[in-house]
Amino acid sequence: MSLHAQQFRTYSDERQLYSDSLDESIYNTLQKTYQKAEAQRDSSLVIKSLVRLSAFERGQFEYGKAFSHAGEALFMAEEIQDSILIAKAHEELGVLAYLYKQDEDAGSNFMKAHRYYKGLYKQDKIDIGDLYQSHYNLMMYYQRISNYDGLKAQIDSCRTLSTFRNEKFDKIFLAEKEASLFEMTNELAAAKTLLVWAASALENAGQNSDKAKFIKSFLIILYGRIGGVNIGLKRYVDAKQYFEKAVSIEDETGENIFYKSFVYSQYANLLYRQGEYKKAYESEQKAKFISDMYLNPRKDRNRGFLTVRNRYKDELAKKKELLNSKNLELANKEKDVLRFRNLLYVFLFVVVIFGFVVIFRIRSLKHQKKEKDSMALIDIKNKELTGSTLRLIEKEEIIKKLIDFIKSSNSEHQAKSLLKMIEGRSESLWDAFNTRFKEQNVGFYERLQQKIPDLSGADLKLCALIKLNFSGKEMAYLLGISLGSVHVARHRLRKKMDLNRDVNLTNFINSI
């Protein structure tokens, strides 16, 4: 598809310069601002000045210089990470690529700028006019590449945003874009109706404002479009009239020069078919002059644009490669930090576990020592009890002999009196032993009965004496039974405890 309406931002959109100033005055003012910003090291103002210089240079068809300024602006904007300036630089690069028919670059830059503008608008950092212009840029790009869905979506967005703007020309520009939708679906009559309305509305626009004068240049687009649609409708007379009107209009903006070349070429084809060969040749030569002057890469002024464009792409690729390298380096550092952190966590975990083991071990040793000391104390007391009991046994034997002697004496009255006194003062030997045993071996009987539930009272007494290593004779004396009965009682006890022959009864009882 041919070039369409541009309506891009200009150097005057920053409200720093008036569009009706002389070109030399404008250029000098822009240069002074740029130099002042550099002297003050004001990066933001330097970038803004570069973007304005780029817009001015493209208005003078100096695309090499314009692209150089815009490319430098983008590099600097990315260095300081200023979203607004990055968006403006991408937008200007998109405009340059669009005008120079570099569609892929134009779409890429317009889309990058739009992503920034959308985010900035949500943050209230730009006004609705900036967002509208961004949608409008994309609308022109989709119109250029004949993308119906993309174009329709952007027209709808611009129409919605236009309701919040006080711009009377929006409807005219959007009508021209909507006509392209009808052309894509071959509804040429509907497209012509919209274009004729837009041209009529623009013809009747006020003549007093500078903006109206500049927008009048858009009639080149509208008349050329109507001429092209008339050819499709085979209305060749009408087409010829509109082509003549299009090429007769002076392009005050400088942005419609390429479309004017396209109109000359279409007009030449129409004249050729109608047999007006001389006029056709003249019109084709005018189209060729514009193309050779501004689009031929062999021309010195245009070679500069292509050279700068390729250098910019190379520099951008290098910058991306450097950024990827830095990102990779950062990722490796993050991996090292993560690895160190994980090792630290493992080390700390091991230290904590080791600490718990040491604490548990210390407590266990303390408990074992306490138990050992306790068992040693019990053994000492049991030995004391054993010794004390043995002495009592000896004492009881002496008393028994004394009783036997008294009973055999002649003085029966005195003997009975003495026996009564001895028996009254003497307590049971077993009771005395058992009381002290339970005091020194707390819970022994309970643990024993828990392990072997069917033990009798006599069995418990025997176990207590076995624990203290009493001999069979000493056990017989304390229990009041014969020595043989002690052996029988021990045998029965082993059976109740279900002990093998190789298990020592004393050791087993001491383990409880």
C-alpha positions in Angstrom: 0.0 0.0 0.0 1.1 3.6 -0.6 2.3 6.1 2.0 -0.6 7.6 3.9 -1.2 10.6 6.1 1.6 11.3 8.6 0.5 13.8 11.2 3.5 13.1 13.4 4.9 15.2 16.2 7.1 18.2 15.2 9.7 20.2 17.0 6.9 22.7 17.8 5.0 20.2 19.9 7.3 20.8 22.8 5.9 24.3 22.9 9.4 25.8 22.8 9.2 27.1 19.3 6.6 28.4 17.0 6.1 26.6 13.7 5.9 29.8 11.7 9.4 30.8 12.6 12.1 30.9 10.0 14.0 27.6 9.6 17.3 29.2 10.4 16.0 30.8 13.5 14.4 27.5 14.6 17.7 25.6 14.0 19.8 28.2 15.9 17.4 28.1 18.9 17.5 24.3 19.0 21.3 24.2 18.7 21.7 26.8 21.5 19.4 24.8 23.8 21.3 21.6 23.0 24.7 23.3 23.7 23.5 24.8 26.9 22.2 21.5 28.1 25.5 19.8 27.3 27.4 22.6 29.1 25.2 22.2 32.2 25.4 18.4 31.9 21.6 18.2 32.0 21.1 14.8 30.4 17.3 15.1 30.3 17.4 18.4 28.4 20.2 17.1 26.1 17.9 14.1 25.1 14.9 16.4 24.6 17.0 18.7 22.4 18.2 15.8 20.3 14.7 14.6 19.7 13.6 18.1 18.7 16.6 18.5 16.4 15.7 15.1 14.8 12.2 16.3 14.2 13.5 19.5 12.7 16.0 17.7 10.4 13.4 15.3 9.0 11.3 18.3 8.2 14.2 19.5 6.1 14.5 16.0 4.6 17.9 15.5 6.3 17.2 11.9 7.3 20.8 11.0 8.1 21.2 13.8 10.6 17.7 13.2 12.0 18.4 9.5 12.6 21.8 10.3 14.2 20.1 12.7 16.7 17.3 10.2 17.4 19.6 7.3 17.9 21.9 9.2 20.2 18.8 10.3 22.2 17.7 6.7 22.6 21.2 5.6 23.8 21.3 8.4 26.4 17.7 7.8 27.5 18.4 4.1 28.1 21.5 5.0 30.1 19.6 7.2 32.5 16.5 4.9 32.4 14.0 7.7 31.8 10.8 6.1 30.6 9.3 9.3 29.1 12.5 10.1 27.1 13.0 6.5 26.0 9.4 6.6 24.7 10.0 9.9 22.8 13.2 8.6 21.3 11.6 5.4 20.1 8.7 7.4 18.7 11.0 9.7 16.7 12.9 6.7 15.3 9.6 5.1 14.3 8.6 8.2 12.5 11.9 8.3 10.6 11.7 4.7 9.6 8.0 5.2 8.6 8.9 8.1 6.3 11.8 6.3 4.8 9.6 3.2 4.2 11.4 1.0 6.7 8.2 -0.7 7.9 9.7 -3.3 10.1 11.8 -0.8 12.0 8.8 1.6 12.2 6.5 -0.9 13.7 9.1 -2.1 16.2 9.8 1.4 17.5 6.2 2.5 17.6 5.3 -0.6 19.6 8.2 -0.1 22.0 7.2 3.6 22.5 3.5 2.6 23.0 4.4 0.1 25.8 6.1 2.9 27.6 3.3 5.5 27.0 0.7 3.1 28.3 2.6 2.6 31.5 3.3 6.3 31.9 -0.4 7.2 31.3 -1.5 4.8 34.1 1.0 6.5 36.4 -0.4 10.0 35.4 3.0 11.0 34.0 1.7 11.9 30.5 -1.6 13.4 29.3 -4.2 11.9 27.1 -2.7 13.6 24.0 0.5 11.7 24.3 -1.4 8.4 24.5 -3.6 9.4 21.6 -0.6 10.2 19.4 0.9 6.8 20.3 -2.2 5.0 19.2 -2.3 7.1 16.1 1.3 6.1 15.2 0.4 2.5 15.4 -2.8 3.2 13.4 -0.6 4.6 10.5 1.7 1.6 10.7 -1.1 -0.9 10.4 -2.6 1.2 7.6 0.7 1.0 5.8 1.0 -2.8 6.0 -2.7 -3.4 5.3 -3.4 -5.1 8.7 -7.2 -4.9 9.0 -7.5 -6.1 12.6 -4.6 -4.0 13.9 -5.9 -0.9 12.1 -9.5 -1.3 13.3 -8.3 -1.8 16.9 -6.2 1.4 16.8 -9.1 3.4 15.2 -11.4 2.3 18.0 -8.8 3.3 20.6 -8.3 6.7 19.0 -12.0 7.3 18.6 -12.5 6.5 22.4 -9.7 8.8 23.5 -10.8 11.5 21.1 -14.0 11.9 23.2 -11.8 13.3 26.0 -9.9 15.7 23.7 -10.9 19.0 22.4 -9.5 18.5 18.9 -11.9 19.3 16.1 -9.7 17.7 13.4 -9.5 14.2 15.0 -12.7 13.1 13.3 -11.3 14.1 9.9 -8.1 12.2 10.3 -9.9 9.1 11.7 -12.3 9.1 8.7 -9.4 8.9 6.3 -8.1 5.8 8.3 -11.5 4.2 8.4 -11.8 4.6 4.6 -8.8 2.2 4.4 -10.8 -0.4 6.2 -13.5 -0.2 3.5 -10.8 -0.4 0.8 -9.4 -3.5 2.4 -12.8 -5.2 2.1 -13.3 -3.7 -1.4 -16.2 -1.5 -0.3 -14.9 1.4 -2.5 -18.1 3.4 -2.5 -18.2 3.5 1.3 -14.5 4.5 1.3 -15.1 7.3 -1.2 -18.0 8.7 0.9 -15.8 9.0 4.0 -12.9 10.6 2.1 -15.1 13.1 0.3 -16.7 14.1 3.6 -13.2 14.5 5.2 -12.0 16.6 2.3 -15.1 18.8 2.5 -14.7 19.2 6.3 -11.1 20.2 5.9 -11.7 22.6 3.1 -14.2 24.5 5.2 -11.9 24.6 8.3 -11.0 28.0 9.7 -8.2 29.8 8.0 -7.0 31.9 10.9 -5.0 29.4 12.9 -1.5 28.3 12.1 -2.6 24.7 12.8 -5.4 24.9 10.3 -2.9 26.0 7.6 -0.6 23.1 8.4 -3.5 20.6 8.5 -4.6 21.9 5.1 -1.6 20.0 3.7 -3.5 16.9 4.6 -5.7 17.6 1.6 -2.8 16.2 -0.6 -3.6 12.8 1.1 -7.4 13.1 0.9 -7.5 14.2 -2.8 -4.9 11.6 -3.7 -6.9 8.9 -1.9 -10.2 10.0 -3.6 -8.4 9.8 -6.9 -7.2 6.3 -6.3 -10.7 5.1 -5.2 -12.2 6.7 -8.3 -9.8 4.6 -10.4 -11.1 1.5 -8.6 -14.6 2.6 -9.4 -13.6 3.3 -13.0 -14.5 7.0 -12.7 -11.4 8.2 -14.5 -12.6 11.8 -15.1 -13.2 12.3 -11.4 -9.9 10.5 -10.6 -8.0 12.9 -12.9 -9.6 16.0 -11.2 -8.6 14.9 -7.7 -5.1 14.0 -8.7 -4.6 17.4 -10.2 -6.0 19.0 -7.1 -3.6 16.9 -4.9 -0.4 17.8 -6.8 -1.4 21.5 -6.9 -1.4 21.9 -3.1 1.8 23.1 -1.5 3.2 20.8 1.2 3.7 23.2 4.1 4.7 20.4 6.6 7.2 18.5 4.4 5.7 15.3 5.6 3.6 14.5 2.5 6.4 14.8 0.0 6.6 11.0 -0.5 2.8 10.7 -0.9 2.9 13.5 -3.4 5.4 11.4 -5.4 3.0 8.5 -5.2 0.2 10.7 -6.5 2.4 11.9 -9.4 3.0 8.3 -10.3 -0.7 7.3 -10.2 -1.6 10.4 -12.2 1.0 9.5 -14.8 -0.4 6.0 -15.2 -3.9 7.5 -15.7 -2.7 10.0 -18.2 -0.8 7.3 -20.1 -4.0 5.2 -20.4 -5.9 8.2 -21.7 -3.2 8.8 -24.4 -1.8 12.0 -22.8 1.8 10.8 -23.1 3.6 14.1 -22.7 1.8 14.9 -19.5 2.2 11.4 -18.3 6.0 11.6 -18.9 6.2 14.9 -17.1 4.3 13.6 -14.1 6.4 10.5 -13.9 9.5 12.5 -14.0 8.3 14.6 -11.0 7.6 11.4 -9.1 11.1 10.0 -10.1 12.8 13.3 -9.0 11.3 13.0 -5.5 12.2 9.4 -5.2 15.8 9.9 -6.4 16.2 13.0 -4.2 15.0 11.5 -1.0 14.7 7.7 -1.3 17.6 6.7 -3.6 20.3 5.2 -1.3 23.1 6.2 -3.8 22.5 9.8 -3.1 24.9 11.3 -0.6 22.2 12.8 1.6 20.4 9.4 1.8 23.5 7.2 2.1 24.1 9.0 5.4 20.7 7.8 6.7 21.3 4.2 5.8 24.8 4.3 7.3 23.6 5.8 10.5 20.7 3.4 10.6 23.0 0.4 10.2 25.5 1.7 12.8 22.6 2.3 15.2 21.4 -1.2 14.8 24.9 -2.6 15.2 25.4 -0.4 18.3 22.1 -1.6 19.7 23.0 -5.2 19.1 26.3 -4.7 20.9 24.5 -3.0 23.8 22.1 -5.9 24.0 25.0 -8.3 23.9 26.7 -6.4 26.6 23.5 -6.3 28.6 23.0 -10.1 28.2 26.6 -10.6 29.3 26.1 -8.5 32.4 22.8 -10.3 33.1 24.6 -13.6 32.7 27.4 -12.4 35.1 24.8 -11.2 37.5 23.0 -14.5 37.3 26.2 -16.4 38.0 26.9 -14.2 41.0 23.4 -14.8 42.2 24.0 -18.5 41.8 27.2 -18.2 43.8 25.4 -16.3 46.5 22.6 -18.8 46.5 25.2 -21.7 46.7 27.0 -20.0 49.5 23.8 -19.3 51.3 22.7 -23.0 50.9 26.1 -24.1 52.2 25.8 -21.7 55.1 22.3 -23.1 55.9 23.7 -26.7 55.7 26.6 -25.7 58.0 24.3 -24.0 60.5 22.0 -27.0 60.4 24.9 -29.4 61.1 26.1 -27.1 63.9 22.6 -27.0 65.4 22.3 -30.8 65.1 25.7 -31.2 66.6 24.8 -28.9 69.4 21.7 -30.8 70.1 23.7 -34.1 70.1 26.3 -32.6 72.5 23.6 -31.3 74.8 21.8 -34.6 74.7 25.0 -36.4 75.3 25.9 -34.2 78.3 22.5 -34.6 79.8 22.7 -38.3 79.2 26.1 -38.5 80.9 24.8 -36.4 83.8 21.8 -38.7 84.1 23.9 -41.8 83.9 26.3 -40.4 86.5 23.3 -39.5 88.7 21.9 -43.0 88.3 25.3 -44.5 88.9 25.8 -42.4 92.0 22.3 -43.3 93.1 23.0 -47.0 92.5 26.3 -46.7 94.3 24.6 -45.0 97.3 21.9 -47.7 97.3 24.6 -50.4 97.2 26.3 -48.8 100.2 23.1 -48.5 102.1 22.2 -52.1 101.2 25.6 -53.2 102.4 25.0 -51.3 105.6 21.5 -52.9 105.9 23.0 -56.3 105.3 25.7 -55.8 107.9 23.2 -54.4 110.4 20.8 -57.4 109.7 23.6 -59.9 110.2 24.5 -58.3 113.5 20.8 -58.5 114.5 20.8 -62.2 113.5 23.8 -62.8 115.7 22.1 -60.9 118.5 18.9 -62.9 118.0 20.9 -66.1 118.2 22.5 -65.0 121.5 19.0 -64.1 122.8 17.7 -67.5 121.7 20.5 -69.2 123.6 19.8 -67.0 126.6 16.1 -68.0 126.4 17.0 -71.6 126.3 19.4 -71.2 129.3 16.7 -69.4 131.3 14.2 -72.1 130.5 16.5 -74.8 131.8 17.3 -72.9 135.1 15.6 -73.9 138.5 14.1 -70.6 139.2 10.9 -70.9 137.2 9.3 -67.7 138.6 12.3 -65.6 137.8 12.7 -67.2 134.3 9.1 -66.5 133.3 9.4 -62.9 134.4 12.7 -62.5 132.5 11.3 -64.1 129.3 8.2 -61.9 129.4 10.4 -58.9 129.6 12.6 -60.0 126.6 9.7 -60.9 124.4 8.0 -57.6 125.2 11.0 -55.5 124.2 11.9 -57.5 121.1 10.2 -56.7 117.7 10.1 -59.1 114.7 13.5 -59.2 113.0 12.0 -59.4 109.5 9.8 -56.4 110.1 12.7 -54.3 111.1 14.7 -55.5 108.0 11.8 -55.0 105.6 11.1 -51.4 106.8 14.7 -50.3 106.2 14.9 -52.2 102.8 11.9 -50.4 101.4 13.2 -47.0 102.5 16.5 -47.6 100.7 15.1 -49.4 97.6 12.1 -47.3 96.7 9.8 -48.9 94.1 11.7 -52.2 94.0 8.7 -54.4 95.0 6.5 -52.5 92.5 8.9 -52.9 89.6 9.3 -56.6 90.4 5.5 -57.2 90.5 5.1 -55.2 87.2 7.6 -57.5 85.5 6.5 -60.8 87.2 2.8 -60.2 88.3 2.2 -63.6 90.0 4.8 -63.3 92.8 3.6 -64.1 96.3 4.5 -62.2 99.5 7.1 -64.9 100.4 8.6 -64.6 96.9 9.0 -60.9 97.4 10.8 -61.5 100.7 13.1 -64.0 99.1 13.9 -61.5 96.2 14.8 -58.8 98.7 17.2 -61.1 100.5 18.7 -62.4 97.2 19.3 -58.7 96.1 21.4 -58.2 99.2 23.4 -61.4 98.7 22.3 -63.1 101.9 23.4 -66.7 102.2 20.9 -69.6 102.4 21.4 -70.0 106.1 20.8 -66.3 106.7 17.7 -66.3 104.6 16.4 -69.3 106.5 16.9 -67.6 109.8 15.2 -64.3 108.7 12.3 -66.1 107.0 11.9 -68.6 109.8 12.2 -71.7 107.5 14.8 -74.4 107.0 17.7 -74.2 104.7 16.2 -76.9 102.4 13.0 -74.8 102.1 15.1 -71.9 101.0 16.6 -73.9 98.2 13.1 -75.1 97.1 11.8 -71.5 97.3 14.7 -70.3 95.0 13.9 -73.0 92.5 10.2 -72.2 92.4 11.1 -68.5 92.0 13.3 -69.2 88.9 10.4 -71.1 87.3 8.0 -68.2 87.9 10.5 -65.8 86.4 11.0 -68.3 83.4 14.8 -68.0 83.7 17.1 -70.2 81.7 19.8 -72.2 83.5 22.6 -69.9 82.3 20.9 -66.8 83.8 22.1 -65.9 87.2 19.1 -65.3 89.6 21.0 -62.6 91.6 22.0 -60.7 88.6 18.5 -60.8 87.1 17.0 -59.4 90.4 19.6 -56.7 90.6 18.8 -55.5 87.1 15.2 -54.7 88.1 
